[in-house]
Amino acid sequence: MTRQFIFGEKRADPQPIGTLMSLQAERSPNRPALTFEGRTFSRAELDRGANRRARMLAALGVGVDDLVAIALPNGVEFHETAFAVWKLGATPAPLSHRLPDSELQAILGVMAPRLVVGMTADRAPGHLVVPAGTQPDQALDDSPLEPRAARYQKAITSGGSTGTPKVIVDHTPASLDPSVIGLGMTLDDTIIVPGPLYHNSPFGLSHRALCRGAHVIEVAKFDPEQTLALIEQYRIGWALMVPTMMRRIWALPTDVRDRYDLSSLQMVVHMAAPCPVWLKRAWIDWLGPDRVWEVYAGTERMGAVHIGGRDWLAHPGSVGKPAAGRVSIVDPDGNPCPPGEVGEIRFHPAPDAAGPSYHYLGAASKAGAGSDGYGDMGHFDADGFLFIDDRRTDMIVSGGANIYPAEVEGVLEQHPEILASAVVGLPDDDLGQRLHAIAEARDPAAPPALDDLARHLADGLARYKLPYTLEFVTGPLKDDAGKVRRSQLRLDRIARVEAGERFDRLRS
């Protein structure tokens, strides 16, 4: 049976998020709520742990509308902490536990949280901390707390492409209707969210699913074959992916990929980064058009667009049509662009929108003249379907031509021996900027030959879009959420060139 993809949620009977795990535990206490690395926690276990943890945090001063930073790895401690924060009427603010000290302290300076969970005092000087692994006293009351709801549901950290730390505060109230679920999930579903919980989509969707009675399958770190094995083992019906994950699954040998029974998987929803046309088509051919959906949105919730596989086949490369409100494409002067012309993508709120959907800590809003945008460039086709060309901030001007790195990366990653790539512009006295490609090989010990890659790129790109130089890296370029820190990669390469390093040339 084909699932219905519904974007957005009706809030007919909203209840505080902190109460919803207790509600699910009351309904079916022994039903599985979370499976992490092979260990399953029931609804009652997860709720009791969150209740104890909430009382521990309350004793440290956490109260209504406080921000609480959560710097924990994936796992039950993270979920218990998030629900504990909501139970106190406070707002969780997840961030990566792997941040370097300088970046961590810059973000915490912007956020000014009441408490930092997951860090030691030496890593977060000047802040009240609860180190990772701290367990509540088992003598603490584990019964449900008095219902409270924070004004803001979550706050998500983001360095963006500039690297400047900011916190995106989501204006959605911390309450949900437990009977309504969207994006193709069903009540009491079994889902897999293999990404890091400090990113917005894994954080938001996994907790919303738990509030609606889903069994969430989670891993410490994404592994392509393990993901397929878990889908088969737990008869998973819904999966959240980013294109990096899709690419790494597709890079598995065919006999490995076909070894697993994926008949239970009714819907794969991907988001967070552009998906190359060839990769999207491969997944649609593999799973069928009704099981592959894409969402183009952002943490700020200023607007969203989505598309199913059938519409995508009729408009290859599109991200679809607006789910709510209106989308426009404008030129640098703010004038509407005709179909086919690239401009900035702007979102216009629905007429019944109740004020801004977010505010920043550490940065100014990008809203203006009744519209807002994520900084992306795109165009409409003749039928009104939206296409993303690239981020405005990532655009490279070389020899007077505008080049979008995502297009070059999409062709480079179509090579069977390339897992991931990033393209940056390096200073050039003649061209202004010259393209430099950074690639992660499928086999780091035996990367593809330069002349092979040069031919591959020349077959898929106009000459002016071809990178001049290339380097291979052994570590992952993109994180498990498909994000790449392009500005930092560029600065590092500029410093290396200034120090005298020369990269392998792909063309003259």
C-alpha positions in Angstrom: 0.0 0.0 0.0 1.4 3.4 -1.0 1.8 5.8 1.9 0.5 9.3 1.8 3.1 12.0 1.9 1.7 14.9 4.0 3.8 18.0 4.7 2.9 20.1 7.7 0.9 19.2 10.7 -2.6 20.1 11.9 -2.6 21.1 15.6 -6.1 20.2 16.5 -5.1 18.8 20.0 -1.6 20.1 20.8 0.0 18.7 24.0 3.3 19.6 25.5 6.1 17.5 24.0 7.4 16.6 27.4 4.1 14.8 28.2 3.9 12.7 25.0 6.5 10.1 25.9 4.6 9.6 29.1 1.4 9.3 27.1 2.9 6.6 24.8 4.3 4.8 27.8 0.9 4.8 29.4 -0.7 3.4 26.2 1.8 0.6 25.6 4.6 0.5 28.2 6.4 -2.5 26.8 6.3 -1.5 23.2 9.8 -0.6 21.8 10.6 3.1 21.5 14.3 3.2 20.7 16.8 0.7 19.4 20.4 1.9 19.5 23.3 -0.3 18.5 21.3 -3.4 19.1 19.8 -2.5 22.5 16.1 -1.8 22.6 14.5 0.5 25.2 10.7 0.3 25.8 8.5 3.4 26.0 8.3 3.0 29.8 12.1 2.7 30.2 12.7 5.8 28.0 10.1 7.8 29.8 11.2 6.8 33.3 14.8 7.7 32.5 13.7 11.1 31.1 11.5 11.8 34.2 14.5 11.1 36.6 16.8 13.2 34.4 14.3 16.1 34.3 14.3 16.2 38.1 18.1 16.1 38.1 18.2 19.1 35.7 15.5 20.9 37.7 17.7 20.7 40.8 20.4 22.4 38.8 18.1 25.4 38.1 16.6 24.5 34.7 13.2 26.0 34.3 10.6 27.2 31.7 12.0 28.7 28.5 15.6 28.2 29.5 18.0 27.1 26.7 19.8 23.8 27.5 22.8 22.8 25.3 23.0 19.1 24.6 26.5 18.0 23.4 26.0 14.3 23.5 26.6 11.5 20.9 23.7 9.6 19.6 22.1 7.2 22.1 19.5 6.9 24.8 21.2 9.5 27.0 20.6 12.1 24.3 16.9 11.2 24.0 16.4 11.1 27.7 18.0 14.5 28.0 16.0 16.1 25.2 12.7 14.8 26.7 13.8 15.9 30.2 14.4 19.5 28.9 11.0 19.5 27.3 9.4 18.1 30.5 10.7 21.1 32.4 9.3 23.6 29.8 12.8 24.4 28.6 14.2 24.5 25.0 16.8 21.9 23.9 19.7 23.1 21.8 21.7 20.2 20.4 25.3 20.7 19.2 28.1 18.4 18.1 30.1 16.8 20.9 33.1 16.8 18.6 33.4 20.6 18.2 36.9 22.0 18.8 37.1 24.0 22.0 37.3 27.4 20.2 34.2 26.8 18.2 32.3 25.3 21.1 33.1 28.2 23.3 32.1 30.7 20.5 28.7 29.0 20.1 28.1 28.8 23.9 29.0 32.5 24.1 26.3 33.3 21.5 23.7 30.8 23.0 24.2 31.6 26.8 22.5 28.4 27.9 21.3 27.7 31.4 23.2 24.4 31.3 25.5 22.5 29.1 24.9 18.7 29.1 27.8 16.5 27.8 30.8 18.7 28.4 33.3 19.0 31.3 34.0 22.3 33.0 37.4 22.7 31.2 35.7 22.5 27.8 32.9 24.9 28.7 34.5 27.4 31.1 32.1 29.8 32.7 29.1 27.5 32.2 27.2 25.1 34.4 27.9 21.6 33.1 26.7 18.0 33.4 29.4 15.7 31.9 28.4 13.0 29.5 27.6 9.7 31.2 26.2 11.4 34.3 23.3 9.3 35.6 20.4 10.6 37.7 20.1 9.2 41.2 17.9 6.1 41.0 16.1 7.3 44.1 14.7 10.3 42.1 10.9 10.1 41.3 10.4 8.6 37.8 6.7 9.4 37.5 5.4 11.9 35.0 5.9 15.6 35.7 3.4 18.4 35.6 2.8 19.4 32.0 4.9 22.4 30.8 5.6 23.7 27.3 8.4 26.0 26.2 7.7 28.9 24.0 10.2 27.6 21.5 10.5 24.0 20.5 14.2 23.8 19.7 17.3 25.8 19.0 19.8 24.5 16.4 23.4 25.6 16.1 24.8 26.4 12.7 28.1 27.8 11.4 26.6 27.9 7.9 28.9 28.3 4.9 30.6 31.4 6.5 31.8 29.5 9.6 30.4 32.3 11.9 28.5 30.6 14.8 24.8 31.3 15.2 21.8 29.7 16.8 18.5 29.3 15.0 15.7 29.4 17.5 12.6 27.7 16.1 9.4 29.6 17.0 7.2 26.5 16.9 5.7 26.0 20.4 6.9 22.9 22.2 3.7 21.1 21.7 2.4 18.5 19.2 -0.8 16.7 18.4 0.0 13.0 19.1 -2.6 11.7 16.7 -1.1 13.5 13.6 2.1 12.6 11.8 3.5 13.7 8.4 6.2 13.1 5.8 4.8 9.7 5.1 5.3 8.3 8.6 2.5 6.4 10.3 1.5 6.2 13.9 3.4 3.4 15.7 5.8 3.2 12.7 9.2 1.7 12.6 11.7 4.2 11.2 15.5 4.6 10.8 17.3 7.9 11.3 21.0 7.2 10.7 22.2 10.7 11.0 23.7 12.7 14.0 21.1 14.1 16.4 22.8 17.5 16.6 21.5 18.2 13.1 18.0 19.6 12.7 16.3 16.9 10.6 17.5 13.8 12.6 16.8 15.6 15.9 13.4 16.9 15.0 12.0 13.9 13.1 13.2 11.3 15.5 11.7 13.0 18.5 8.4 13.7 16.7 8.3 10.1 15.7 8.8 9.0 19.3 6.0 11.4 20.4 3.7 9.6 18.0 4.6 6.1 19.2 7.2 5.1 16.5 10.0 2.7 17.1 13.1 4.6 16.2 16.2 2.6 15.0 19.4 4.6 15.5 23.1 4.1 15.1 26.2 5.7 16.5 27.6 6.4 13.0 26.2 5.8 9.5 27.3 2.6 7.8 25.8 1.8 4.4 25.6 -2.0 4.6 24.5 -1.9 8.3 21.6 0.4 7.3 20.3 -2.1 4.8 20.7 -4.9 7.3 18.8 -2.9 9.9 15.9 -2.3 7.4 15.7 -6.0 6.9 16.1 -7.0 10.5 13.5 -4.6 12.0 11.1 -4.4 9.0 11.6 -0.7 8.8 8.9 1.2 6.9 10.3 4.8 6.7 13.9 6.1 6.4 15.5 9.5 6.6 18.5 10.0 4.3 20.8 12.6 3.0 22.4 12.3 -0.5 25.8 11.4 1.0 24.2 8.3 2.6 22.4 7.4 -0.7 25.6 7.7 -2.6 27.5 5.4 -0.2 24.7 2.8 -0.2 24.7 2.9 -4.0 28.5 2.5 -4.0 28.2 -0.9 -2.4 28.8 -3.8 -4.8 25.5 -4.8 -6.4 25.5 -8.3 -4.9 25.8 -6.7 -1.4 23.1 -4.1 -2.1 20.7 -6.8 -3.4 21.5 -9.2 -0.5 19.0 -7.5 1.8 15.2 -7.7 1.9 13.9 -4.1 1.6 10.3 -5.0 0.9 9.1 -3.4 4.2 10.6 0.0 3.2 7.7 2.1 2.0 9.3 5.5 1.9 12.8 7.1 1.8 12.7 10.8 2.5 15.9 12.7 1.6 16.8 16.3 2.4 19.6 18.6 3.7 21.7 18.8 0.5 21.3 18.7 -3.3 20.9 15.2 -4.8 22.6 14.6 -8.1 20.2 13.7 -10.9 21.9 10.4 -11.7 21.8 9.3 -8.1 18.1 10.2 -7.6 17.3 8.3 -10.8 19.2 5.3 -9.7 17.3 5.2 -6.4 13.9 5.6 -8.1 14.8 2.8 -10.5 15.8 0.6 -7.5 12.9 1.2 -5.1 10.2 2.6 -7.4 8.9 6.2 -7.7 6.4 6.0 -5.0 9.0 5.3 -2.3 11.4 8.1 -2.9 10.6 11.7 -1.8 12.6 14.8 -1.4 12.1 17.9 0.9 13.8 21.2 0.3 13.6 23.2 3.5 15.7 24.7 6.3 16.0 24.9 10.1 14.4 28.4 9.9 11.2 26.9 8.6 10.7 29.9 6.3 9.2 27.7 3.6 9.4 24.3 2.1 9.2 22.5 -1.2 8.7 18.7 -1.8 8.5 16.3 -4.6 7.7 12.6 -5.1 9.4 10.2 -7.5 6.7 10.4 -10.2 6.7 14.2 -10.5 10.5 14.0 -10.4 10.6 11.7 -13.4 8.6 14.2 -15.3 10.8 17.1 -14.1 14.3 15.5 -13.5 16.4 17.5 -11.0 13.5 19.5 -9.6 12.8 19.7 -5.8 9.1 20.2 -6.5 6.5 22.8 -5.7 5.8 24.7 -2.4 4.2 22.8 0.4 2.9 26.0 2.0 3.1 29.7 1.2 4.6 31.0 -2.0 8.1 30.8 -3.6 9.5 33.4 -6.0 12.8 33.7 -8.0 14.2 37.2 -8.1 17.2 38.9 -9.7 19.7 41.1 -7.8 17.3 44.1 -8.0 14.4 42.1 -6.6 12.5 41.7 -9.8 10.8 38.4 -10.6 12.7 36.1 -13.0 11.0 34.3 -15.9 11.0 30.5 -16.1 14.5 29.2 -16.9 16.3 32.2 -15.5 18.5 31.7 -12.4 17.9 34.0 -9.4 17.6 34.0 -5.6 14.9 31.7 -4.1 12.6 33.7 -1.8 9.9 32.3 0.4 6.7 34.2 1.1 4.8 33.2 4.2 1.2 31.9 4.0 -1.4 34.7 4.6 -2.4 33.1 8.0 1.2 32.8 9.3 1.5 34.1 12.8 4.7 36.1 12.7 8.3 35.1 12.0 9.1 31.3 12.1 12.5 31.9 13.8 15.1 34.3 15.1 18.9 34.1 15.3 21.2 34.4 18.2 24.5 35.7 16.9 23.2 36.9 13.5 20.6 39.1 11.9 17.5 37.6 10.1 17.6 37.5 6.3 14.0 38.5 6.0 13.0 41.5 4.0 10.1 43.0 2.0 7.8 40.2 3.2 10.0 37.4 2.0 12.9 35.3 3.3 15.5 32.9 1.8 18.1 30.3 2.6 20.7 32.0 0.3 20.1 29.5 -2.5 19.9 30.2 -6.2 17.5 28.4 -8.5 14.9 28.6 -11.3 11.4 27.5 -12.2 10.6 25.4 -15.3 7.6 26.2 -17.5 5.4 24.1 -15.2 6.3 25.9 -12.0 8.6 23.2 -10.6 11.6 24.6 -8.7 15.2 23.7 -9.4 18.1 24.5 -7.1 21.3 25.6 -8.8 23.5 26.3 -5.8 24.0 28.5 -2.8 24.6 32.1 -3.6 27.5 32.2 -1.1 29.1 29.2 -2.7 29.0 30.5 -6.3 32.4 30.9 -7.9 33.1 33.6 -10.5 35.9 32.5 -12.8 36.8 34.5 -15.9 33.5 36.4 -15.6 31.4 33.2 -15.6 29.2 32.1 -12.7 29.9 28.5 -11.7 27.9 26.6 -9.1 30.0 24.0 -7.3 27.1 21.6 -6.8 26.9 21.0 -10.6 30.6 20.2 -10.8 30.4 18.0 -7.7 27.4 16.1 -9.0 29.3 15.1 -12.2 32.5 14.3 -10.2 30.5 12.1 -7.8 28.9 10.2 -10.7 32.3 8.6 -11.3 32.1 5.1 -9.7 35.4 5.5 -7.8 34.4 8.8 -6.1 32.4 8.8 -2.9 32.3 12.6 -2.2 33.7 15.8 -3.4 33.8 19.5 -2.7 34.7 22.2 -5.3 36.1 25.6 -4.1 37.4 28.7 -5.8 41.1 29.6 -5.2 42.5 33.1 -6.0 43.9 33.6 -9.5 45.5 36.7 -10.9 44.0 36.1 -14.4 40.6 34.5 -13.8 39.7 36.0 -10.4 39.1 32.4 -9.1 40.1 29.0 -10.5 38.2 25.8 -9.6 39.9 23.3 -7.3 38.3 19.9 -6.7 38.7 17.9 -3.4 37.7 14.3 -3.7 37.2 11.3 -1.4 38.0 8.1 -3.3 36.1 4.9 -2.8 39.4 3.2 -2.2 41.9 5.7 -0.7 44.8 3.4 -1.5 44.0 3.3 -5.2 42.3 6.6 -6.3 41.3 6.9 -10.0 43.9 8.3 -12.4 43.8 12.0 -13.1 43.5 11.6 -16.9 40.5 9.2 -16.2 38.8 11.9 -14.0 39.6 14.6 -16.5 37.9 12.7 -19.3 34.9 11.9 -17.1 34.5 15.6 -16.2 34.9 16.7 -19.8 32.1 14.4 -20.8 29.7 16.0 -18.4 30.6 19.7 -18.1 31.3 22.7 -20.3 35.0 23.5 -20.5 34.8 26.6 -18.3 33.3 24.6 -15.5 36.2 22.1 -15.4 38.4 22.2 -12.3 42.0 23.2 -12.9 43.4 21.2 -10.0 42.4 18.2 -7.8 43.5 16.6 -4.6 42.4 13.4 -2.8 41.7 13.3 0.9 41.5 10.2 3.1 39.1 11.5 5.7 35.4 12.1 5.0 34.6 15.4 3.3 31.0 15.4 4.4 29.5 14.5 7.7 26.7 12.0 8.2 24.2 14.8 7.6 25.7 15.5 4.2 27.2 18.9 5.2 30.5 20.2 4.0 32.4 23.1 5.5 33.3 24.6 2.2 34.6 28.0 3.4 37.0 26.3 5.8 38.2 23.9 3.0 38.9 27.0 0.8 40.8 28.9 3.5 42.9 25.8 4.3 43.8 25.4 0.6 44.7 29.1 0.2 47.0 28.8 3.1 48.7 25.7 1.7 49.2 27.4 -1.7 50.7 30.5 0.0 53.1 28.1 1.8 54.3 26.8 -1.6 52.2 23.7 -2.1 51.1 22.8 -5.6 48.1 20.6 -6.4 47.8 18.0 -9.2 46.6 19.6 -12.4 43.5 18.4 -14.3 43.7 20.9 -17.1 45.8 23.7 -18.3 
